[in-house]
């Protein structure tokens, strides 16, 4: 799935979207992003699995799961050779390609091919985490009668367990203990980290992300969304920062690739690192997100994406630097718009309310369950109280997410570390002033739309005496002067601001400084209210979720949180609407049915030549080359780059997206509509060998099937 990522150099706007309990009519066995230690209890053999669950995950080591890693930029990836060769998505490697690019060599657009290992490019700021072991330690954390609600006691116990494990594992392993579902479970994860990651082969953008935004989250799909990377370590075999004489990492496990392909109804499984779901939340959360949070986020993303795209069209130099951010923003925008539509289309608020009626009836049948009813009532009260200021608070909390405003807010507080503020100046200067200006204008517009009684005083003081177009012009002029002047767009100007004392800043006649100074108490109060809400929600959601599990008499699979998970399903199409049926496969023929010769449907001439001559080598099936396929696997953002495995544990594809009709899967799983979109491994091999002429890469892989493209030991 394409990452739902929208980046700010100095700060990231982190917005958590909450969701409902799944309507009972939608539940099926394939639903779930399971922790690896629980897969032995799943009905995998009856679904078609031909290997032992122990071959997928083995706590003693050696399972397929050890080949699947987490990329630091928020994707999944997998080892596919004994020499540290990694497969992931093109869109997961885009930041590395952009960082290595110049106007002359825009690798994000034209692709990159290393002729040998010495030509492999550093993927700047990329690293991988390898999950060595995951273990449910809930019983250990709560041993000795520790109550889940006793945060201090729980933390002390976690620190104790973590210290013991860290001492045992040594300095090359990182130990984490994380709460899942607000502390319903606690899991321990042992990670090894490799910091030197290099780019081996990436196809051109017009293959890797063929169809661009129009095809994003859509089926049919024809994207060759893959890139080869490689992990390197020091000569001693230990993790090391980039050095030219580092050597390829030798993974304990790497995947075998199958060229036999898949057919409809074939069993599929995916191991990866899904980023976040909230499938066990109450109706009040869904309503808040449906009516306030999601619409606000959609508008914010649209304003920033449009501004960056306008800048890129006018300035080729900036276009190269901004293309990854523009992609991420439009990707996020489409995802959140689709998620909002899904909430409304599925009537999730109503479903949740119906669930809660049943829940309360179950509680009333036994006095010992009263605590669960109190928790639900407390959640209702918390949202009702927060709702009184929720709309202005969204605006106030978004202000510091505009990087220069964050710097000013920190400097004005008088409590920020001056050294740290100076350190972030280079990152702020990477921000596009036009985008910052447009987002600030957006926030001023949103403030103007607030109803009486919720207006933001500092903003009304400046613009409240104006109406309609006059106010809009005044806001535009204010934002333009503030974000395009030297004080916020040059190192000299920003350094001078940071060098001033809080008192000097507060006394400044600069209009933006003056406004931020007056907004500061309101911003701080808004963050305070959010923290108070979070504390109330965490305290009561644990009980609410416990009650739901008890009522349903089941163990709930944990929400995703970027830890390694397993999902299973089958290759299957779907019916998006009346009288329409989508089959689950696309081919190279379909690429050229869509081709217009103009971006984003502009295939490279060399690919057209291969297609016209049917020069497919050993990669053909049914007279063409398979490109993408659908499956019912339950995934979310973060699963991008995950291997799709067949019943024998062999890789047959790489997951890279979900379909539009299945959006909202943060909130609920819909087996009738939700689909994973994956690039067929045969298209990966075809593009690499025939189009990219990089067959040397395939020679180190273990490729099996009735038609072997290349073979290697493994």
N, C-alpha and C positions, 0 to 999 in steps of 0.2 A: 504494500500500500504506500502510495506516495506520502512522504512525511507531512504531517500537519505542523509545519515549522514556520514561524515568522520571526526573523531575527532582528535584533537591535544590537549595535556594536557594544554599547556600554550597559545595556539592560534589556532583558527579554520580558515582553508582556506575557505573563503567565496567567492564563485564565483556565480554571477548572470547570469543566462542564459536567453536570451531574445528571443522573438518569434514573429510569424507573425499573422496578422489578418487572421481569418479563411476563407478559400475559401468558397464562397457562396454555392457551391454545397454540402458542408459538414454540413451546419447548420441545426439543428433540435430543436424542442421545448425542448427536454430533456437536451440540452446543458446548462451549467451554474452552478456556485457555488454561490447561491443567499444569500444575507443577509436575516436574519429571518423576518425582518419587511416588506419584499416585497412578501412573499409567498402567501398572500391573493389574489394577482393579477395574480397568475399562474393558468393554466387550470388543476388543480389537480383533481377535481371531474370528469371531462370527461376522465381523464387518469386512474381513478379507486379508488381514495381516498374515504374512507367511513366515515371519521371524518371531523370535521370542522378545517380549518387552524388555528383557534383560539386555538384549543386544542394542536397544535404543538408548536406555539409560541404565548404567551399572554403577552403584555407589563405590565399588572397588576400582572403577576406571575401565576404559576401553569401549564404552558405548558410543553410538553415533552422535549423541548429544555433545561430546567433547569436540567434534569437528565444527560445531556451530557457535559463532562468536558474536559479540556485540561491538559494533563500531561506535567510536566515541561521539560521532555526530548524530546518533540516534537511530541507527539502522541495524539490521542483522546481516550476517555474512557467513561464509562457510569455507573451510579448507578443502581443496580439491586436488592436492598433490602432496607428496612427502616433503617437498621443498617449500612449504609455506605459501603456495599459490592460493589465492582467495577469490571467490566469486561473490559479487554483490550487484546491486542495481546501478545503472548509469546515474540515476538521479541521486543516489547515495554518494556517488563519487564526484558529483558536480562541484562541490566546494573545493576539493583538491585540484580538479582540472582548472577551475577559475584561478586559483592561487598560483598555478604553474604557468598561466597564460600571459600573453602580451597582445597588443594590437596586431602585431605581425603574426604571432602563432596563438590563435585562440583555440586551445585544445578542447574547451567545452563545446565548441561549435564544430571543429573539423575532426575531432577525435585525436587519439594518440596511440602510436605503436612503438614499443621498444623492440629493437632488432635483436637484443640479447639482454642479459641481466644487468650489464654495466650501463645500459641506457634507461633503466627503469627510473622514473621521476619520483622524487619525494612528494608524498601527499601531506602537505603541511598541516600540522595540528590534528592529524589522524592518529588514533591508537586503537587497539582492540582489547577486549576483555574476554578471557577464556574461562568458562565456568567449569571448574574442576569437580565441584560437588555441591549439591543443594540438599538441605535436610530440614525437616519439620522439627523445630526445637520448642514448640509451644509448651509441652509438658515440662521441659527443663526451665523455661523462663518463669513459669507459674508454680514451680515446685516450692515446697515449704509453706504452702497456703497463701502465696502472693495473689492479691486480687488484681484483675486486669485494670481496674480503675485507679489503682495506686501507681501513678506515673513514676514517682521517685523510686519505689521498690522495683518496678519493672525495669527501669533504666539501669539500676545498680546490678540487677541480675544479668541483664544483657551484657553490660561491660565486663562482668566476671567471666561469662561464657566466652565472650569474644577474646579476652586476654588469654585465656587458656588455649583456645584454638589457634590464635596468632602465634603463640610461643611454639606450638607444635608444628605449624606449617612453615615457619621461617619467613624471612624478609621478602622473598620473591613472590609471596602469595598475600593477597588482600582478603581479609575476612570481614564480611558484613552480616549483621543480623537486622532484618527488616520486619516491621509489622505489616501484615496483609489484612485488608478489610478492617481498618481501624483497630487492629489488635485482636481480631478473632483468631488469627494464626500468627505465629512468629517463625520465620525461616532464616536459616544460616546459609550463606553462600560463600564459597571459596573461589577466588578469582586469581588468574595469572594475567598480567598486563604486558603487552608488547607495544612499544612506542614508535618504532621505525617502520612505517608503512609506505609502500611505493606503488606507483601506477605502472601497470604492465601493458594493458591494452584496453582502450575505450573506443567504441565505434563513434562515428559522427553523431551530433545531436539529432540530425535528420533520420537516423536509425534508432538511436537509443531512446529518443523521446518523440518518435514519429507520431504526428497527430496533435502534439502540444496540448494547450489548454482545452480546445474543443473536444478532444477525445479523452481528457482527464476524467477518470471515474466512469467512463462510458464503455459499453459493449455494443458493437464489435470493436475490437482493439487490435492493433498491429505494431506494438512497440517492441523493439529489440533492447529492452531496458536492462543492460548488463554491463559490467566492467570487471576486468581482472586486476587485482592488486596482489602484492606480496608482502609478507611479514619478514622483517629482518631483526637479528639480535647480534650482540657482541660475539667476538670470536670464542669467548668462553661459554657461549650458549645461554648467557643470561640477558634479560632485557636491557637495552641500552638506547640512548638517544641516537639520532641519525649520525652515522659516520660512513664514509665511502667504503671502508673496508669491513663493515658489518657483513654477516653471512646470513643466508636464508634460514628462517626458523624451521625446525623439524617438529611438526605437530605429532602428538601421540595418536591422533586419529584424523583421517581425511576421508572424504566421501568418494564412492564409486559412482560414475555417471553411466546411465543406461540410454542407449539410442533406440531401444525398442518402442519408446513412446507410450502414450496412454490412449485408452478408448473410453467411451461413455460408460459410466458406472464403476470404473476402476477405483479401487481404494487409494486414497492419498493421505499423507500425513505431513505436517509442517512443524519444525522446531525453530523457534526464534525468540525475539525479545519484544513482545507487544508493549506499547508504551503506556497505555492507561485506559481503563474502563471504570465505570461507576454504575454497575448494573443492579445494585441493591439499595437504591436510594428511595426516599419517600416522595409523595406527590407534591409536597411543598417545594422541594428542590427542583422538580421538573417544571413546575409552574414559574418559578423564579427565572430559570434559564430560558424557558419558552418566551416569556413576556419581556424580560429585561436583558439578561446577560448575552444571550446569543444574538439578538438583533443589534445590540450595541457593538459587539465584536465584528459582526459582518460589515457594518458601516465603517468602522475604524480601519479594517483591512482594505476595504475598497478604496478609501481615500489615499492610503499610503501606496498601494499597488499602482494606482493610476498616476500618482505623482512620479514614482520611480520610472514607470514606463515612458512617460512624457520626456523625462530627462534623458533616458537612454536613446530615444529616437532622435533627439537633437544633438547628442554628443557621442560619437562612436567610441571614444576612449572610455567614457563612463559606462557605456552600454556593456562592455566586457566585464567591468568590475561589478555591475549591478545585476547581471543576468540571473545569478543564483538566488538573490533576494527576491527579484521579481517573480521567478518561478515559485519560490516558497510561499510568497504572499498570495498569488492567484490560486495556488493549490489549497492553501488554508481557507481562502475565501469560498471556493467551491465546496470544500468539505463542510464548512460550518453552515453555509446556506442549505446544503442538502440535509445536514443533520437537523436543522430547524424545521425544514419541511417534513422530515420523517417523524419528528415528535408530534406535529400537528396531524399528519396523515394517519398515524397509528392511534390517535386519541390517547396518548400515554398518560396524560393527567387523569383522564376518566378511568383507565385501566388501573392505575395506581390507587385511586380512591376506592375502587371496587375491591382491590386486594386488601386495603386497610380496613374496610368494613368486615371482611372475613377474619382478618387478624384480630380485630377488637372482639368479635364474637367468640373466637377461640380463647382469648384472654379471659373473657367474662365467665367461661366455663370452669375455671379453676383459680381460686384466690391466690395461689402461689405464683401466678403469672402476672400479677398486678404491676410488677416493676416494668414489664414490657410495655404496658399501656401508658405508664407514666413517661416512659422514654418517648413514645410517639407524640404524646401531648406536649412534651417539652420541645420537641422538634418543631411542632406547629407554632408554639409560642415564640420560639427563637426567630423563625422566619417572619412572623407577623410584626415583631418588634423591629427587625432589620429592614423590613419593607418600607418603614416610614421615611428612611433616608437613602434607600437603595439606589434610586435614580441619580441624585447628585453625587453620591459616593462613587459610582462608576466613573463619572467624569473626573472627580478629584483624584482618584487612585490612578487614573490613566495619565494624568499630567506628568508625573515623574518618569513615566515610561518613554517620554521623548527625551533623548539623551542629554541635550544641553540643559533642559529643565531639571533633570535629575542632579546634574552637577551644581546648578544654582541652589536647588533645594538643600543639598548637602552642605554647601558653603554657608548658606544663610542660617542653618541650624546651629552653627558654632560647635557642633559635636563631631563632625566628620573628620577623618584623618586627612590632613592636608597632603601628605605624601601620596596617599592612595588617590586622592582627587587629581593630583598632577599626573599620576601614572595612567589614568584613564583618558587623558586629553587626546593622545594619538588615536584611540578608538573612537572618540567622539568626532574627530576630524574626518574619519572615514564615512561618517553619516552624511547623507545627502541633505543639504539645507532645505531644498525644495520640499522633500518629503516631511521633514520636521515642521516646516511652515504649514503644510497642508493638514497635518494631523492636529496642529494647534488650532488652526481655523475650524477644523471639524469639532473640536472640543468646545470652542466658543459658541458654535452654532447649536450644539446639543444643550449647552447651558441656557441659551436663549429660549429653547423650546420647553424648558422645565415649567411645570405649573406653579401658580402662586402658592407660596408656603414652602416651596422646595428650591427656590432660587438661590444662587450662590452669590452672597453679598459683594465680595470683592469684584466679581465680574459685572454685576449689575451697577456697581458704583461707576464703572467706566463707560458702559454701553447701554445701561437701562433707560436712559432718557431718549434713546433713539428707537425708531420703529422701522420695520420692513427693510427695504433696500438701503436706507441710510445706515442702519445698524450693520448690515452685512458689509457695506463698503468700509465702514470704520474698523470692523474686525479684521478685514482683509489687509487694510493699510497697517494696522498695528502689528499683525503677524509678519507681514513682509519686512517691515523695518527691524523687527526683533530678531528674526532668524536669518537675515541676509546681510546684516552688518558685520563688521570685523570682530566685534567683541565675542561673537559666538561661532565664527567660522575660521578663525586663525589661531595658531598656537600662542601667538603673542597676546591676543585678546583674552583667551581663556585662562592663560597663566596669570595675567594681570588680575582677573576676577578672583581666581583662587587665592592669590596673594593678599587680597584684602581681608580685613577682619570682618566678622559677622556684623559688628556695629557699623563699619564703613559701608558694607553692602546694604544694610537696612536704611542707611541715610542717603543712599544714591538716588539721584533723580531719574535714572534710567527707567523708562516705562515698564519694561519686562521685569526688571529686578523688583521694582515697586509692586507690581501685580503679584509676582511669586511670593514676595514677602507677606503680602496680605492674604494670599491663599494658603500659606504654610500651615497655620493652625487648623484650617479646615481639612487639608490633606492629611495631617497627622491624626486628626480625629477620625477621618474616614478609614485609615489603616487600622486604627485602634478598634473601631466597630467591627471591621472585618475579622480581626484577631479574636475578639470576644465571641463573634458568631462561630468561628472555627472551633474554639474551645467547647462551646455548648454543643455543637454538632458532633464532634468527635466523642464526647462523653456519652451522648445519648444514642448515636448511631450504632455503637458497639452492642448495646442492649437490644436495639431494634433488630439488628441483623441476627443476633443470637436467638431472639424470639422467632424470627422467620425460619431459621434453620430447624429449630425445635418443632415448630408447627408443621413444617413440611417433612419432618423426620428424615433429614438428609444432610450430607456434608456439602456445603456450598463451595464450588470452585472459587478460588480467590480472584478478585479483580486484578487486571494487568497492571504492572508497575515497572516495566523495563527489565524484569528478571526473566530467566529462561522458561519458556512454556512450550507445551505440546498441544496440537489440535489435529483432529482426524476428520475425514469426510470422504467425498467421492467426486469424480469428474461428472459434472452435470450442468446442463443449460437451465434456462428459466423462462417464464412467461411474464414480461414486464407489465403488460396491460392486455386488455381484451383483444383477441384475434392476432396477437403477436407472440411468436415463440423464437427464442434465441438458442441456437445450437452452440455447443461448448468449444468449438475450434475455429481458428482462423489460419490462413495460409498466406504465402507470398503473393499469390494471385490477388488476394484482397488488398494487399498493400498498393498494388497498381490500379485497382478499381478506384481507390480513394485518391490516388496521386493527381494533383492539380498542377504540379510544377512550381507552386508557390508555398512558402512556409505557412503552416507547419506540415503540409502534405507534399513535401518536395524531396523525394527519394534521390540519393546520389546517382549520377549517370551510370557508374560502374555497377550498381545493384540492378538497375534496369537492364543493363547489358547481360548480366548473369541470368536474369529472369527470362529475357527474350530468347536467349540461346538455351535455356533450361540447363544451364551448366551448374548443376546442384551437387555434383560429386556423389558421395554416399549418403547425403543428408535428405534425400527426397522421400516423400511418402504420399501415395495417392496422386502422383503426377505433379506435386508442388512441394514446397518446404513448409512444414508446420511452423507457425509463428507464436500464437498465444493460445491459452486454454483456460477454461473456468473450472472451479471446484467449490464444494460447499464448506471448505475449511473456515473456521471462525477466527478471523484475524483483525488487527487494528493497526493504526500508524505505529511504526517501530518494527513491525514485521517485514518492512521493505527489505529485500535482499535475502529473506529466509529461503532455505532449500525446500522444494516440494519433492517428497520421497514417495516411491511406489511401495507395493506390499513387501518387497524384498529389501527395503532400506536403501535403494539406489536413487540417485537424484535424477528427476525427470523434468524439473523446471525450477524457476526462481520467482517467488511471489513478488509482485511490485505494485499492486493496486487492488481496490475493491470497486464494485460497480455502484453507480449512482443510486439505484433503487435500494441498495443495501446500506446506504449511509444512515447514520443514527445508531450504528452498531456500538458506539460508545455507550448507548443507552439500553439497547436490547438486541437480541439476535433473532433474525427472521430467516428461517431455513428455506422459505419459499422464494425469497427474493435476494437474499444476501449471497454474494459470490466473491471468491478470491480470483483475481486475474493474475496469471503467471505467464512468463515467457518460456516457451518450450525449449528444453536444453538442446534440441537438434537445431534450432535457429541460432542459438549461441555458438554452436560448433560451426555451423555453415558460415555465419558472418565472420567469425574469427579466422577460419581457414580459407574460404573462397574469396570473400570480400576483403578482409584485412590482410590476407597473406601472412598470417602470424601462426602458421601451423606448428612452429617450434614450441609454442606454449602448450598445445594439446599433447605433444609427445611425452610430457611429464605426468599427464593425468592417467587415471585408470578408467578407460572408456570401454564399456561392455555392451554387447547386444548382438543381434543377428547380423547387423551391418556395422562393423567396427570402423570408425573414422581413423582413429589413431589408438595405439595401445601403449601402456607403460606398466611397470611393476607397481604394486601397491600392497 
